[in-house]
Amino acid sequence: MKGYLGALLVTAVLAVSPAYASSNKLMQPAAQQQAPQVEAGKAMLVIMRPSYYGGAIAASVYDITDDQTTLIGVLGPKDKVAYQVAPGAHRFMVVAENADFMEATLDAGKTYYAVVRARPGIWKARFSLLPVHATSADQYNLQDPEFQKWNSASEWVERTERADAWFAENHASIEEKRRDYLVKWDRMAPNDKAELVLNAADGVGQP
């Protein structure tokens, strides 16, 4: 997947047309910039957007486990957000011109990572949400020096009340896009979908 590193030039629509942001005004710097700790009995997913490209546009990410859509955050360039979640099977989503998905099995006490990556769209960029594996020859992985650079250069952000209000206003459109693109996702060949699965063993730390 290293050939895709150049494609990390991310241009994003916040969620759905016409609801998108010209800048990321829905998040704020986290109160503490040091890495958060995993809460007791939880797993933590860190989602980062490592590129400056398309900096005027923000990208939104969600937990859509059990058909319940929860806004995780809205990421601008060099942002990263920590999401504390119950262990077990989860499905996550990123929305731009399209919706795309990542499945995960998470263990309590572990920290996991995912990267937002852009690919060309018709009118705007299309996003993928890619797992960072513990080890892999052709995927993003924790041993890659590039990942270490992304992680250290990204800053922690957290949602504001503006983000929650935006999500409530655009919820119906977000749900429509989720339903439409899940049809394609569910038809994906198992071998292709396997690249987009975050496995329990990909976490850092012991449960």
N, C-alpha and C positions, 0 to 999 in steps of 0.2 A: 504493500500500500504506500510505500515511500514515494512512488511516482505520483501519488495524489497530493503530496505535501504542498505543491504549488497551487493546487486547487483549494487550499484553505483560505483563499482570498474570498472572504465571506461577504456576500451582499444579501440582505434579508428583508423580508416584509414582516412586520410585527406579528400579524396572524392571518388576516383574511382581508380581501378587498371588499370595501374601500378602507377598512380599518388598519392603518399602518402608521408608523411613527417616523418622523424625519430625524429624530434623535432619541436616544434612550433617556427619557425623563421619568420613567416608571420605577427605576431602581435608585438606590443610594449606596455609597460606600458602607460596608459593614462596620459596625461599631468597633470591632477588633479585627485587625488585618492578619493576625496569626491564624494558622490552620485550626479550624474548629475541631473539637473532639466528638467522637461518636457517642451519642447518648446511650444510656444503659438500655439494653434490650433492643436497640435499633441497629440498622445499617445506614451508612451515609454514602450518597452518590454525589460526586463533584462533577459538574458540567462546566466546561470551559469553551470560550470562543477565542482562539489564540491570534486571529488575524486582525489587522487594522483596516483591511480593505472594506469598502462600503460602510465607512464609519458613521455616516449620517443615518443609517437604517439599523433597527434593532431586531433581534430574533427571540421568539417566545417558545418556551419548553414546558411540557406538562407531564404529569403522571396520569395515565388513563386506565389504571388497573381496575378491573371489575366494572368497566363502563362508567366509572366516576372520573370526571375530568377535573384535575387539580392543577392550578397554575403554580409552577415551580419558580419561574423567573423570566425576565426579559433581558437578554444579554446583548451588550454592546461590545466593541472590540476590546480585547484584553480583560474581559470580565470573566469571573467564575463564581458559581453559586453552589452552596452546599445544601443538600436536601436530606433530612433525616426521615427514615421510613421504616416501617415494620419489615422484618426479614421475610423472605419468601419470594414468590414469583410476581413480577411486575411487568408492565408495559408502559413505555415512555414515548412521547411524541414531540416533534418539532414541526412548526407550521410556518410556511411562507406562501409562495405561489401554490405550493403543494402542501401535503402533510406527509411526514415520514416517521418511521417508528423504530424502536429498539426494545427488544425483550431482555429481561434480566432475572436471574435467580440470585438473591442476595442473602448473605449470612449475617447474623447479628454480630456486632463488634468489629465489622470490617468496613473499610473505605474503598469505594469503587470510583472509576473515572470514565467519562465520556467526552467526546469532542464534537462540536458542531462544525460541519464541513459543507461548503457550497458546491453546487453543480449548476450548469447552465439551465435556465428556464426559458419560457416563451417570451414573457414580458418582464419578469423579475427573476432573481435567483431562486433556485430550489435548494432546500436544505436536506442533509442527512445527519442523523445522530449516531455517531460511531462509537462502539465500545473500545476502551483501552484494555487490552488483554495483559495478563501477567507475562506471558511469553508468546511470541508468534513471529513467523518468518515474513508474513505478508500483511499484517495488520498493525495498527497502532499498538504499541506495547510499552509497559512500564520501564523497560530497560533501554529504550531508545533515547539518546541524548536530546533529541528534539522535544520529546515529551517533557523532559526535565526543564528545558528552557521555557516551554510554554507555561508550565506550572509555576515556576518562580517569577515569571514576568507578568502573570495575570493577577488581578486584584479582586478581593472578595467584595461581592455586592449582596444586597438584600432588598426584598420587595418593600415598596411604600404603599400607602393607602391609595395612591393614584393608580398603581398597578392593579389592585383589587377592583377598583371602580372600572377601569378599562376592561378587565376580564368579564365583569358582570354585564357591561354594556354590549360586549361582542360575543357573549357565550353562545348564542344561537348559531352564529356564523361559524364559530370554531367547531361546534358539534357537527354541523353539516359537512365541513371539510374532513373531520375525523371519520365520519361514516363513509363518505365517498372513497377515501383512500384506503381504509381498512379492507375494503373488498379486494383491492389489488394486493395488499399485503398478505391477506389470508390465502391468496392463490399462488403466492411465490413458492418456487421450488425449495424443498428443505435445504439443499446444499447452498443455495443462494442466501436463504434466511439465516443460516448458521453463522455467516460473517457478521450479522447484526445482533448477535446474542451475547450478553455479558454473563459469564458463568460465575458460579459461587467461588471457584478457585482463583478468579481474577482479582479478588479483594486483597487489601493490605491489612495486616493485623490478624489477631486470633480472636475467635468468638468466645 
